[in-house]
Amino acid sequence: MFTLFCSIVFGFGFYLFSLLSTVMRKSLGFEYATMGIITGAAQISFLIASLLCPSITHRFGTGRVIISGTAAAALLLMSLAAVQNTFQAGIVLMGLGMTAAFMMIPTVDAVTQSVPFAFQSRVHGLISSGTAYGQLANGMIVPWLLPDHSWRLIWFTAGSASLLITAMGLVALKFMVPEIFVRNVPLNKTSNVQPMGASKIATVRNLMVWTLLALCGMACGPWQNYLSSFLTTEHGQSLAVVGHLWSIIGALGLFSGFLAGVIADKVGIKFALILSYIALACSAFLVAVNSETWHLRASAICFGLSFYAVYGLIPAYISKTVDSRSGTKVFAIANVFLGLGTTFGNVVGGQIPSWFGSLQGVFILAGSLSLIGALITLILKDERRVAHEARSQ
């Protein structure tokens, strides 16, 4: 259910707008610069919601916040069908940015409460793949409806389906994991660490985790944003080739998060995370080299295997090393670092062509940052050791 919720708030909430932006721009009459402002505002609202989410979750309970965030996203998706100008569209997209944080951040708490320690990584990995499932749904809905219908019907269809999924999810979760709907749930047998006081949130280990997510944003944000421009304008590749690469990434994203989680549960999150950062670095360097077609295909494979994996492995590490109540705060701050890292990476990436005359530096920088992430992970304490130390105290 959380995977489906993730597909709603990220797959529909963030990526469907990118697909429909061209026809919406013609209909509502806004320019690309305005589109950048709108998407930037949605990112800022995500950061604000990330900061507010821990206190709201503590007050109302994990399950209530997750369901409310997803239901609000469904209603906002439906309301996009009725917007008449860019201001209204911007307000709705800002709301969608907030719902993404309210849905995603409390999942660390919910998984810690309800999933045994040995299986938490694969659960988080599967949840992180929800974005890919949403993108897959977008790829089916838009070509089916857009030729004969307005873009407004697509938003209404996505919102209606999301509302139905939310209602089904509420019933299923109430039946399967009722404990996540209880406020201030005490730690149960699935938790392996002791509660952390507010003064102990900013530990060296947590700072390393936050840095890892920031590095991921710095590397992945520019990689995605500038891939098409780099390949088409500087290497003469067609949009069909670029589309093929994204198809590879999307197909791998359907299972790569879960696969990384299974590996993490078997041999440790550190090992899986190091492999993911190395694969991410390879994907960037292969694009930078870009002398043969197989380089691009191998790059897409590496990115598809690593991108969704990292976003599942890091919350899994938090879930296994921090108690459920503190985990929400730690993951919320991690999402702030992710947003700041993504914003910084995109801004610097946009300046690189004026500095060096080519976008190649974007991918060299992304690969270098990914290798730094692998080195930081190498000195990160193993989550099983942290859990063992907590039990022995």
C-alpha positions in Angstrom: 0.0 0.0 0.0 2.8 2.4 0.8 4.3 1.7 -2.7 1.0 2.7 -4.2 0.8 5.8 -2.1 4.3 6.7 -3.2 3.3 6.3 -6.8 0.5 8.8 -6.1 2.4 11.6 -4.4 5.6 11.3 -6.5 4.6 9.5 -9.7 1.4 11.5 -10.3 2.2 14.5 -8.1 5.6 15.5 -9.5 6.1 13.6 -12.8 2.7 13.8 -14.4 3.0 17.6 -14.5 6.3 17.3 -16.5 4.5 15.1 -19.1 1.5 17.5 -19.4 3.4 20.8 -19.1 3.6 21.4 -22.8 -0.2 21.2 -23.4 -0.9 23.0 -20.1 1.5 25.7 -21.1 -0.4 26.3 -24.4 -3.8 26.2 -22.7 -3.0 28.4 -19.7 -0.5 30.6 -21.4 2.6 30.4 -19.3 6.3 30.3 -20.3 9.1 27.9 -19.4 10.4 30.4 -16.9 7.1 30.3 -15.1 7.2 26.6 -15.2 10.6 26.7 -13.4 9.2 29.0 -10.8 6.2 26.7 -10.2 8.3 23.5 -9.9 10.8 25.4 -7.6 7.9 26.5 -5.4 6.7 22.9 -5.2 10.2 21.8 -4.0 10.2 24.6 -1.4 6.8 23.5 -0.1 8.2 19.9 0.2 11.1 21.2 2.4 8.7 23.2 4.6 6.5 20.2 5.0 9.5 18.0 5.9 10.3 20.3 8.8 6.7 20.3 10.0 6.0 16.6 9.6 7.7 15.3 12.8 5.6 17.4 15.1 2.4 16.8 13.1 3.1 13.0 13.1 3.7 13.1 16.9 0.4 14.9 17.5 -1.9 12.9 15.2 -0.2 9.6 14.6 1.8 8.0 11.8 -1.1 6.3 10.0 -3.4 9.3 10.1 -0.7 11.6 8.6 0.1 9.1 5.8 -3.5 8.6 4.9 -4.4 12.3 5.1 -1.4 13.2 3.0 -2.3 10.7 0.3 -6.0 11.6 0.3 -5.1 15.3 0.1 -2.8 14.5 -2.9 -5.7 12.7 -4.6 -8.0 15.7 -4.1 -5.4 18.1 -5.4 -4.8 16.0 -8.5 -8.5 16.2 -9.2 -8.5 20.0 -8.6 -5.8 20.5 -11.2 -8.5 19.6 -13.8 -10.3 22.8 -12.8 -7.4 25.4 -12.7 -7.9 28.4 -14.9 -4.5 30.2 -14.6 -0.9 29.6 -13.7 -1.3 31.0 -10.2 -3.9 28.4 -9.3 -1.8 25.7 -10.9 1.2 26.8 -8.8 -0.8 26.8 -5.6 -2.0 23.2 -6.2 1.4 22.0 -7.1 2.8 23.5 -3.9 0.2 21.6 -2.1 1.2 18.4 -3.9 4.8 19.0 -2.8 3.7 19.2 0.9 1.6 16.0 0.6 4.6 14.1 -0.7 6.5 14.9 2.5 3.5 14.1 4.7 3.1 10.7 3.1 6.8 9.6 2.7 8.5 10.8 5.9 6.2 8.9 8.4 6.8 5.6 6.6 10.1 5.2 8.5 8.1 5.2 11.7 5.4 2.9 10.3 7.9 0.3 9.0 9.9 0.3 12.2 6.7 -0.3 14.2 5.2 -3.0 12.0 8.0 -4.8 10.1 10.5 -7.2 11.6 14.1 -5.9 11.6 15.3 -8.6 9.1 12.9 -7.4 6.4 12.8 -3.6 6.7 15.3 -2.9 4.0 13.4 -4.7 1.3 10.2 -3.0 2.4 11.7 0.5 2.1 13.2 -0.5 -1.2 9.8 -1.6 -2.5 8.3 1.7 -1.3 11.0 3.7 -3.1 10.1 2.0 -6.4 6.6 3.5 -6.1 7.8 6.5 -8.1 8.6 4.1 -11.0 5.2 2.5 -10.9 3.6 6.0 -11.0 5.7 6.9 -14.0 4.7 3.7 -15.7 1.0 4.6 -15.1 1.7 8.0 -16.5 3.1 6.5 -19.6 -0.1 4.5 -20.1 -2.7 7.1 -19.2 -1.3 10.1 -21.2 -1.0 8.4 -24.6 -4.4 6.8 -24.1 -6.4 9.9 -23.1 -4.5 12.9 -24.4 -5.1 12.5 -28.2 -8.9 12.5 -27.9 -9.5 14.3 -24.6 -8.3 17.4 -22.7 -5.4 17.3 -20.3 -8.0 18.2 -17.6 -9.6 14.7 -17.9 -6.1 13.1 -17.3 -5.8 15.0 -14.0 -9.3 14.0 -13.0 -8.7 10.4 -13.9 -5.4 10.3 -11.9 -7.0 12.0 -8.9 -10.1 9.7 -9.0 -7.9 6.5 -9.2 -5.7 7.9 -6.4 -8.7 8.6 -4.1 -9.9 5.0 -4.7 -6.5 3.6 -3.9 -6.4 5.7 -0.7 -9.7 4.4 0.5 -8.6 0.8 -0.1 -5.4 1.5 1.6 -7.1 2.9 4.7 -9.2 -0.2 5.0 -6.2 -2.6 4.4 -3.9 -0.8 6.8 -6.5 -0.6 9.5 -6.8 -4.3 9.3 -3.1 -5.3 8.8 -1.2 -2.8 10.9 -3.7 -1.0 13.3 -0.8 0.0 15.5 0.4 2.7 13.2 -2.9 4.6 13.8 -2.3 4.8 17.6 -0.8 8.1 18.8 2.5 8.0 20.6 3.0 4.3 20.2 5.7 2.8 22.6 8.5 1.0 21.0 7.6 -2.7 20.4 9.7 -5.8 19.8 10.5 -4.8 16.2 12.5 -1.9 17.3 16.2 -2.6 18.2 17.4 0.8 19.4 16.7 3.0 22.3 14.9 6.4 22.0 17.0 9.4 21.2 16.7 12.6 23.0 16.4 15.9 21.1 20.0 16.7 21.9 21.1 13.5 20.3 19.4 13.8 16.9 22.4 15.6 15.4 24.9 12.8 15.9 27.9 12.2 13.7 26.2 9.1 12.3 23.0 11.0 11.4 25.0 13.8 9.9 26.8 11.3 7.6 23.4 9.9 6.6 22.1 13.4 5.8 25.2 14.1 3.8 24.7 10.9 1.8 21.2 11.9 0.8 22.4 15.5 0.0 25.1 14.0 -2.3 22.5 11.8 -4.0 20.4 14.9 -4.7 23.5 16.8 -6.0 24.3 13.9 -8.4 20.9 12.6 -9.5 19.2 16.0 -9.9 21.6 17.4 -12.6 22.0 13.9 -14.1 18.2 13.8 -14.9 17.7 17.5 -15.8 20.6 17.8 -18.2 20.8 14.4 -19.8 18.5 15.2 -22.8 20.2 18.6 -23.5 23.7 17.1 -23.3 23.0 14.2 -25.6 20.9 16.1 -28.2 22.8 19.4 -28.4 26.4 18.3 -27.9 26.4 14.7 -29.3 23.6 14.8 -31.9 21.6 12.0 -30.3 17.9 11.9 -31.2 15.0 12.2 -28.8 14.1 8.7 -29.6 17.5 7.5 -28.2 16.9 9.6 -25.0 13.4 8.2 -24.7 14.9 4.7 -25.0 17.3 5.4 -22.2 14.5 6.6 -19.9 12.5 3.5 -20.8 15.4 1.3 -19.5 15.6 3.4 -16.3 11.9 3.1 -15.7 11.8 -0.6 -16.3 14.6 -1.3 -13.9 13.1 1.0 -11.4 10.1 -1.3 -11.0 12.2 -3.8 -9.1 15.6 -2.3 -8.4 14.6 -0.8 -5.1 13.2 -4.1 -3.8 16.3 -6.0 -5.1 18.6 -3.6 -3.3 16.6 -4.1 -0.1 16.8 -7.8 -0.3 20.6 -7.6 -0.7 20.7 -5.2 2.2 18.7 -7.5 4.4 21.0 -10.4 3.5 24.5 -8.8 3.7 24.0 -5.4 5.2 22.8 -1.9 4.0 26.4 -0.6 3.9 27.4 -3.1 1.2 24.2 -2.5 -0.9 24.6 1.3 -0.5 28.3 1.2 -1.6 27.3 -0.8 -4.7 24.6 1.7 -5.5 26.8 4.8 -5.2 29.5 3.0 -7.4 26.8 2.2 -10.0 25.6 5.8 -9.8 29.2 7.0 -10.4 29.5 4.7 -13.4 26.3 5.9 -14.9 27.6 9.5 -14.8 31.1 8.8 -16.1 29.6 6.6 -19.0 27.5 9.5 -20.1 30.5 11.9 -19.9 32.5 9.5 -22.1 29.6 8.8 -24.5 31.7 7.5 -27.4 29.6 4.4 -28.2 25.9 3.6 -28.0 26.6 0.8 -25.5 28.0 3.4 -23.1 24.6 5.1 -22.9 22.7 1.9 -22.5 25.1 0.8 -19.7 24.7 4.2 -18.1 20.9 3.9 -18.1 21.2 0.4 -16.6 23.5 1.6 -13.8 21.3 4.6 -13.1 18.1 2.6 -13.0 19.7 0.1 -10.6 21.1 2.8 -8.3 18.7 5.7 -8.3 15.7 4.0 -6.7 17.9 1.8 -4.5 19.6 4.8 -2.7 16.2 6.3 -1.9 15.1 3.1 -0.3 18.4 2.1 1.5 18.9 5.4 3.3 15.4 5.4 5.0 16.0 1.7 5.7 19.3 2.5 7.5 17.5 5.2 9.6 14.7 2.7 10.4 17.2 0.1 11.6 19.4 2.5 13.6 17.0 5.0 15.2 13.9 4.4 17.2 10.5 5.0 15.5 9.8 8.3 17.2 13.2 9.8 16.5 13.3 8.2 13.1 10.6 10.6 11.8 12.7 13.6 12.8 15.9 12.1 11.4 14.3 11.3 8.1 12.6 14.7 7.9 16.0 16.4 8.2 17.4 14.0 5.7 14.7 15.1 3.2 15.6 18.7 3.8 19.3 17.9 3.0 18.0 16.0 -0.1 16.1 19.1 -1.3 18.9 21.5 -0.7 21.4 19.1 -2.4 19.2 18.7 -5.4 18.6 22.5 -5.7 22.4 23.2 -5.3 23.3 20.5 -7.9 20.8 21.9 -10.4 22.0 25.5 -9.9 25.7 24.6 -10.2 25.0 22.3 -13.1 23.3 25.1 -15.0 26.4 27.3 -14.6 28.9 24.6 -15.7 28.4 25.3 -19.5 29.2 29.0 -19.0 32.4 28.0 -17.0 33.7 25.2 -19.2 31.7 25.5 -22.5 30.1 22.0 -22.1 27.6 20.1 -20.0 30.1 17.2 -19.8 31.3 18.7 -16.5 27.9 18.1 -15.0 28.3 14.3 -15.3 31.9 14.3 -14.3 30.9 16.2 -11.1 28.0 13.9 -10.5 30.2 10.8 -10.8 32.8 12.4 -8.4 30.1 13.2 -5.8 28.8 9.6 -6.1 32.3 8.3 -5.4 32.5 10.5 -2.3 29.2 9.0 -1.2 30.6 5.5 -1.5 33.6 6.6 0.6 31.4 8.1 3.3 29.3 4.9 3.3 32.5 2.9 3.8 33.1 4.5 7.2 29.5 4.4 8.2 28.8 2.0 11.1 27.0 -1.2 10.2 23.3 -1.1 11.1 23.4 -4.6 12.6 26.2 -3.6 14.9 24.3 -0.5 16.0 21.2 -2.7 16.8 23.4 -5.2 18.7 25.0 -2.4 20.8 21.5 -1.0 21.6 20.2 -4.4 22.7 23.3 -5.0 24.9 22.8 -1.7 26.8 
